Structures are given as C-alpha cells and as structure tokens.
Amino acid sequence: MISSPDRDVAPAPVGTRTRAHERALAWLREWLGDLTAPRTGVVPIARGTLWRVLGIWAVGRVVNLALLGGFFLLSRLFQWGFGPEGLPATTFLRFLSDWDGARYGRISQIGYSSPLPMDAAGNVLPNDWAFMPVYPWLERIVSEALSLPWQTAGVILSVAASAGATLVLFVLLRSVTTPRSAWWAIVLFTFGPLSFVFVLAYAESLFLLLIFTALLLARRRRYAWIAPVGVVAAFTRPGALALALGLGILFLVRWFRRGGDPFPPRQIAGLVASGLATAAAGLSWTYIADFVTKTPHAYIMTETAWWIPLVGEGSFVPLTPWFRFFGTYLGIVGLLLVLAVMAGFAWWVSSRPVRALGVETVAFVASYGLYLFAVFLPQQSTFRLMLPMSPLLADERLGSTRRRRRWTLGGALFLQAVAVLLLWTIGYP
C-alpha cells in the first residue's frame, strides 16, 4: 500500500522555520555590518609613502621590460612566429605593440570600418569593432602632439596610466585596510603574472586607472564625480557595466542601512545618476556599432567571432559561455568544474578578510566576476580581463607571514615569465 504524501512528509514545525529565518537575517546583518563597519588598522598615509609606491612601480616596469626584452631576443634568435600573422618580430617596439595593440594603432590612424568583414559563409570575422575608441584616440593625440609613432605613443600611455593606477589603488586600499596589506597588494599588483601588459600598447592600464578612481570616489562618497569617470571607462574597455551594477548594489546597501548611516538626498542623486550614466554608456557601443555598420548585433557578432575556432558557431546567450566552453571540451566534468569555480569565487568574495575591504570594493568585484562569467568565453585573455579585480590582492591572508610573502612574490615573478612566453611571445594573449 502506497502512503499519501501528506502522511509521509510532515511539514516543518513553525518554530524551526522561524529559527532558520532568524539565523539567515542574523547572518545578513553580520555580513552587511562587516562591509560597512569602520575599518580597523587604517592609519593616515605617511609623508613619502607615495614616492615609495612609485619606486616599486618603477622597479616593476623594469622587470616587465627585462622579461619582454629577453623573450624578444630569444624569438629573434630562434625565428619564432609572433603576432596574428605568425611572422618573426622585427623590432622591440613592434614586439610591445602587436596583437590587440596593432588594432588600437589601426583605429588611431584610420578609425573603424563601416561594413563588417565577413567570410564566404556570411559569418562576421574578428574586427576592430571589438575595441573601444578612447585609447586609440589618446594614442593619436599623443602621437601627433609629440611627433612620435603610434606604437611609441601607445607604450607611453600604458606606462603612464599604470603609474596612476598603482597610486590610486594604493590610496583606495589604505582607506580600508592596514598599511601592510595595502603595501603587499601593491607589490603583487606590480609584479603579478599579467603585469607585463602595463608596458604594452594596450588599454588595460588606462581602464584600471579609471575603475580604481571610480572606486576611490565611491569610497569617499563623491558619487556624482563617478559619472564622467564611468562614461570614459565604458568607451575604454568592456566592463563598465560591472561598475554600474556595483554602484547599484552600493545604493541598496546604503539605502537599507540609512537608519544608522545617513544617506542624504545629494548622495542618493549622485549615486543614481552615476550608476545610470555608466550603464547607459556601457550599453551604447552596441547601438553605435549597429548604426555605423548598418548590421544588427554587429558588436555581439564581432565579439563572438573569436569564439568560433574554440566552440563553433552558435548564438550568444548570457550566463552560458563558461558552461559552453568547458562542456565542449570536458563534458559533465567541465560543467561541474564551472560550478566549483563559481562556488569558490563566491566563497572568497564573501569571506571575512575580503568583506573587510568595504562594500564599495566587494560590490564591484562581485559584479565584475558575474560580468566575466555572463558574457565572456574563458580563454587566454581571461587572465588579463581579471586585472580589475586586483583590490582582492589586499586580502590579508596573502601576506600574513614572511614565508607566505616570499612564496607569493616568487610565484608571481615565475608566473610572469611563463605568461610572457605563453601569452605573448609564442601564444595568443
């Protein structure tokens, strides 16, 4: 005889549900409290500290150039193919400005093509519409103003912006954590595996400067000033939509805690305006590309053109690229791996040492992680795209002991050499 479901499963006691609800609310209050509580261990920046930051930044750029120079000489010695054409690198300046750098250079010289390039089957080919206009425009301005080749102008822009990004990141982190954690984050940021892009003719340095500036303004509650920074960032590299989402999360946190932390109308208006302006700018490039090329979904088809060799043709569906990639190569194991990566990232961002970095940082990092998962196919460039999450380097666990600091720095330098070789010299960046 089969028993009815009503007889087999008894409803949970009301008291049990109430206690679970109370525990969830208590955890949420604790989590929000950690995000918004006054920072412990924060002290004013001593005189001369920023010069020390610039000093470590300069050493990092020397290391970058030394590694790149060494691998350039090896590529010349062994006649390795380099760049999209697979031809040996001719000069060190070209070595620093190829791959995507060459696309920025072409945009700076001739702008964007109107009809999208297509193959015989009618598929959109990789093209320059994947790259935003601010960096190549600045490249052209510097090139013409100083009578320099666009390659030199691009490297100068990248190096200068990396100095600004390093300083702003340090000031941001010193406002939320201890001097040692902030300093160690800057060391890892300076010598990290992908730090070599700071001396390439790439837009990464400029984008990081803009993002870190927006986060610092948010931390200081100068919300209205974020709008112009966010708009420029939206036309520098993809990713400004994550900033807009982070500002939205910040708004909700400030609103729900306005009883203990006043949220005056001026700040409300500034935060809402900046979030909406950044979101509108982040979405606008797709419509600009459609209008100029007279091709529907031009930008999306351009971005996904790089996916075809990896996962074949197919429509873009948000929140599926990672599952699509790992499922293609690893099947069910790949799908489980993606879920594990998502769970690990969620655990890290919600852990107490990261919560100690403040609501502004956590909201943006979580939003940016969701953005990468939602719209990008994991490939070589994913490592470079993770650079905006560099505030996580202030996690106190990364440099809590001298031994751990030695291992993390040594590992960063070793992986930088590996990255220069595999993600620049002989492989795709």
WOMOFEN-V845571 format. One record per residue. RES is the residue in one letter. PSI is psi as a letter, one per 40 degrees, with the letter a starting at -180 (* if undefined). OMEGA is omega in whole degrees, -180 to 180 (NA if undefined). Layout:
# WOMOFEN-V845571
res-><RES & RES>
psi-><PSI & PSI>
omega-><OMEGA & OMEGA>
This chain:
# WOMOFEN-V845571
res-><M & I & S & S & P & D & R & D & V & A & P & A & P & V & G & T & R & T & R & A & H & E & R & A & L & A & W & L & R & E & W & L & G & D & L & T & A & P & R & T & G & V & V & P & I & A & R & G & T & L & W & R & V & L & G & I & W & A & V & G & R & V & V & N & L & A & L & L & G & G & F & F & L & L & S & R & L & F & Q & W & G & F & G & P & E & G & L & P & A & T & T & F & L & R & F & L & S & D & W & D & G & A & R & Y & G & R & I & S & Q & I & G & Y & S & S & P & L & P & M & D & A & A & G & N & V & L & P & N & D & W & A & F & M & P & V & Y & P & W & L & E & R & I & V & S & E & A & L & S & L & P & W & Q & T & A & G & V & I & L & S & V & A & A & S & A & G & A & T & L & V & L & F & V & L & L & R & S & V & T & T & P & R & S & A & W & W & A & I & V & L & F & T & F & G & P & L & S & F & V & F & V & L & A & Y & A & E & S & L & F & L & L & L & I & F & T & A & L & L & L & A & R & R & R & R & Y & A & W & I & A & P & V & G & V & V & A & A & F & T & R & P & G & A & L & A & L & A & L & G & L & G & I & L & F & L & V & R & W & F & R & R & G & G & D & P & F & P & P & R & Q & I & A & G & L & V & A & S & G & L & A & T & A & A & A & G & L & S & W & T & Y & I & A & D & F & V & T & K & T & P & H & A & Y & I & M & T & E & T & A & W & W & I & P & L & V & G & E & G & S & F & V & P & L & T & P & W & F & R & F & F & G & T & Y & L & G & I & V & G & L & L & L & V & L & A & V & M & A & G & F & A & W & W & V & S & S & R & P & V & R & A & L & G & V & E & T & V & A & F & V & A & S & Y & G & L & Y & L & F & A & V & F & L & P & Q & Q & S & T & F & R & L & M & L & P & M & S & P & L & L & A & D & E & R & L & G & S & T & R & R & R & R & R & W & T & L & G & G & A & L & F & L & Q & A & V & A & V & L & L & L & W & T & I & G & Y & P>
psi-><h & h & i & i & d & d & d & d & h & i & i & h & i & d & d & d & d & d & d & d & d & d & d & d & d & d & d & d & d & d & d & d & d & d & d & e & i & h & h & i & e & h & i & i & h & i & h & e & d & d & d & d & d & d & d & d & d & d & d & d & d & d & d & d & d & d & d & d & d & d & d & d & d & d & d & d & d & e & f & i & i & i & i & d & e & f & i & i & h & d & i & d & d & d & d & e & f & a & b & d & d & d & d & d & d & d & d & d & d & e & a & i & i & c & h & h & h & i & a & d & e & e & h & h & i & h & i & e & e & e & h & i & e & d & d & d & d & d & d & d & d & d & d & d & d & e & f & i & i & d & d & d & d & d & d & d & d & d & d & d & d & d & d & d & d & d & d & d & d & d & d & d & d & e & e & e & a & i & d & d & d & d & d & d & d & d & d & d & d & d & e & i & d & e & e & e & e & e & e & i & g & i & e & d & d & d & d & d & d & d & d & d & d & d & d & d & d & d & d & e & f & g & d & d & e & d & d & d & d & d & d & d & d & d & e & d & i & i & e & d & d & d & d & d & d & d & d & d & d & d & d & d & d & d & d & e & e & e & d & e & g & i & g & i & d & d & d & d & d & d & d & d & d & d & d & d & d & d & d & d & d & d & e & d & d & d & d & d & d & d & d & d & e & f & h & h & f & d & d & d & d & d & d & e & d & e & d & d & e & d & e & a & i & i & i & h & h & i & e & e & d & d & d & d & d & d & d & d & d & e & b & d & d & d & d & d & d & d & d & d & d & d & d & d & d & d & d & d & d & e & i & d & d & d & d & e & e & i & d & d & d & d & d & d & d & d & d & d & d & d & d & d & d & d & e & i & h & h & a & d & e & d & d & d & e & e & d & e & e & d & d & e & e & e & h & d & d & d & f & d & i & d & d & d & d & d & d & d & d & d & d & d & d & d & d & d & d & d & d & d & d & d & e & d & d & e & i & h & *>
omega-><-179 & 180 & 178 & 179 & -179 & -179 & -175 & -174 & 179 & 178 & 179 & 179 & -180 & -180 & 179 & 179 & -179 & -180 & 178 & 178 & 180 & 179 & 179 & 179 & 179 & 178 & -180 & 179 & 178 & -179 & 178 & 178 & 177 & -178 & -172 & -179 & 174 & -177 & 177 & 178 & -180 & 178 & 179 & 178 & -178 & 179 & 179 & -177 & -179 & 175 & 176 & 177 & 177 & 178 & 180 & 175 & -179 & 178 & 179 & -180 & 175 & 178 & 178 & -177 & 179 & 179 & 179 & 178 & 179 & 180 & 173 & 178 & 178 & 180 & 177 & -177 & -176 & 177 & 176 & 172 & -177 & 177 & -177 & -179 & 180 & 179 & 179 & 178 & -176 & -179 & 179 & 179 & 176 & 179 & -179 & -172 & 180 & -174 & 179 & 178 & 178 & 177 & 175 & 179 & 179 & 177 & -179 & -177 & -173 & -180 & -176 & 177 & 180 & 175 & 178 & 176 & -178 & 176 & -176 & -179 & 180 & 177 & 178 & 178 & 174 & -177 & -170 & 179 & 176 & -172 & -173 & -168 & -172 & -177 & 178 & 176 & 177 & 178 & 180 & 180 & -180 & -180 & -178 & -179 & -176 & -179 & -179 & 171 & -179 & 179 & 179 & 179 & 180 & 179 & 179 & 179 & -177 & -178 & -179 & 180 & 178 & 175 & 178 & 180 & 180 & 180 & -178 & 178 & 180 & 180 & 177 & -176 & 177 & 178 & -176 & -175 & -175 & 178 & -178 & -180 & 179 & -179 & -178 & 175 & 179 & 177 & -179 & 176 & -176 & -175 & -176 & -176 & -177 & -178 & -180 & 178 & 180 & 177 & 176 & 178 & -179 & -177 & -175 & -176 & -179 & 179 & 179 & 178 & -179 & -179 & -180 & 176 & 178 & 179 & 178 & 177 & 178 & 180 & -180 & 176 & 171 & -168 & -176 & -179 & 179 & -174 & -179 & 178 & -180 & 180 & 178 & 178 & -178 & 179 & 177 & 177 & 172 & 178 & -179 & 177 & 176 & 176 & 179 & 178 & 177 & 177 & 176 & 177 & 178 & 178 & -179 & 180 & 180 & -177 & -177 & 178 & -176 & 178 & 179 & -180 & -174 & -179 & -173 & -177 & -179 & 178 & 177 & -178 & -179 & -179 & 179 & -179 & -179 & 178 & -179 & 180 & 180 & 179 & 180 & 179 & 180 & 180 & -168 & -175 & 179 & -180 & 176 & 179 & 178 & -175 & -176 & -177 & -176 & 179 & 178 & 177 & -176 & -177 & -179 & 179 & 177 & -180 & -177 & 177 & 178 & -177 & -170 & 179 & -176 & -175 & 180 & -180 & 179 & -180 & 176 & 176 & -179 & 177 & -180 & -172 & -178 & 177 & -180 & -177 & -176 & 175 & 179 & -173 & -174 & 179 & -177 & 177 & 178 & 178 & 178 & 178 & 178 & 179 & 179 & 178 & 178 & -180 & 179 & 179 & 179 & 179 & -178 & -177 & -178 & -179 & -174 & 179 & 177 & 176 & 179 & 180 & 173 & -174 & -178 & -179 & -177 & 180 & -180 & -178 & 178 & 180 & -179 & 175 & 177 & 180 & 179 & -180 & -172 & -169 & -175 & 173 & -180 & 178 & -175 & -175 & -179 & 180 & 179 & -179 & 180 & -177 & 178 & 177 & -178 & 174 & 177 & 179 & 177 & 173 & -173 & -179 & -178 & -178 & -174 & 179 & 179 & 179 & 180 & 178 & 178 & -178 & -179 & 178 & 178 & 178 & 179 & -180 & 178 & -179 & 175 & 177 & 178 & -179 & 179 & 179 & -171 & -176 & 177 & -171 & -177 & -179 & -179 & 180 & NA>
